[in-house]
């Protein structure tokens, strides 16, 4: 259950991290269609876009049964891959939380420094997801022992 939740949040946070502007735009357009006056980059548009994305990932998981990569808990690298994905999810969560709350920071210099750190989190997050998913995929592959005899 924990691994399924970890992968669910990874698949929720991947598009949210990589396409935050597009998701905010989608949420803002939905609010505009409903008659709510919003501004570009505002929190309500980001939240509505995130809720729509959450629903889309939930529907994919519900109808598909699981989200890829489906690793074997007994396979090599499974635990390490799950830990890397969890670390990426934590950093991505910090990135998303900062994007939603940065307007609360009044000091411009502090906001610029924190923005630089969270941008760096975004690059680390992508690398951690890629490496973690790679280990999870490798754990699902069958074990193959190398043989030196070509007749076997």
N, C-alpha and C positions, 0 to 999 in steps of 0.2 A: 504494500500500500504506500509506504514512504517513497519508494522509487517511482511509482506512478505519479504521485503528487509532485515530486521533483521534476519529472519530465513534463508534466502539465504546465508547471510554472515556467519552465524553460521555453516551451513552445508559446506561452503567452508573452513572455518578456522579450523573446527574440524579435518579433515584428514591432513590439512596442519600443524597443531600444533603437532598432535600425530605422524605423519609419515613424518616429514620434510626430513629426510635422504632418505627415499624411493622415495619421490616425486622428490627430487634433483637428485637422481640416475636415475629415469625415464627420466627427462629432459636432463640429461647429455648423456644418451644413445641415445636419439633421435638426439641430436646435433652431437654425434659421427657418427651416421648412415648417417647424412647429410654431413659429412666430416669436421666438425668444431672440432679443437683440444681443448679440455677443460681439466681442472684438477678437481679432486674429491673435492666436497664442494664449487666450485666456484659459483658466483652469476648467471652467465648465465644459468647454469643447474637448479638452484633453480627457476629462473624466468620462464623458459620454462615449468618446472614441474608444477608451480603454474598456468600458463595459461592453460595447459592441464586439470588440476583439475577444474579450473573455468568453462571451457567448458563442462566437464562432469556433474558438478552440474547444470549448465544451461540447458543441455539437459534433465536431470531428471526432473527438474522443468517444462520445456516446455511440455514434453510428459505426465507427471503425472498431471500437472495442479497446483500442490502445493507441498510443502515439509512438512513432518510430524514434529512435532505434529500440527494438525489443531485444534487450540483452538477456543472457542467462545468468541468474545470480550465482551459479556455480562456475561460470566461465572465467577465464583469465582476464584480469583487468576490469571486471565489472564494478567492484567496490571503488577502485581508483577513479573510474569514469564517473560514477555517481558523485563522488566527492568533488571532482572538478566541476561538474554541472551545478552542484550545490553552491560552490564558491562563486561561480559565474552568476547564479541567480541572486546571491546576496549582493554582489557588486552592482548588478543591473537594478536591483530594488533600490539601492542607494541613489543611483543615477536618476531613476524615475521619481523618487521622493524629492530629490533636489529640484528637478524640473518643475514639480508641482508647487514647491514651497519657496522658490528663490525670490519671489516678490516680497517675502517677509523680511529679507535681509536688507537693511537700510544702507549699510556701509558698501559703497560701490567697489572699493578695493578688495574687500573680503569676498564679495560676490564673484569678482573676476578670478580670484585665486581658487575658490571652490568650483567655479565653472571649469577651470583648467583641470582640476583633479577629477571631476566627474567625466570630462571628456576622455581623460586617460583611462578611467574605469571602463568606458565604452570599448576602447581598443582591447584592453585586457579581457573583458567579458567575451568578446567575439573569439579570441584565441582560446580561452578556457572552454567555451561551448564546442568549438571544433575539435579540440583534443579530447574532451570528455565524451562527445558523441562517437569519436573514433574508437575509443576504448570500449564503449558500450556495444558498438557494432562488432568489434573483434571478439567480444565475449560470447556472441551468439554463433560464431562460426564453429564448425565441428573441429575437434582436435585431430590434427594430422601429424603422425609421427613420421619423420623422414626415414626412408629405407634406402639402403645402398644397393640392394640387389634389384635389378630392373625386372626380374621375372616374378617378383611378388606383387 
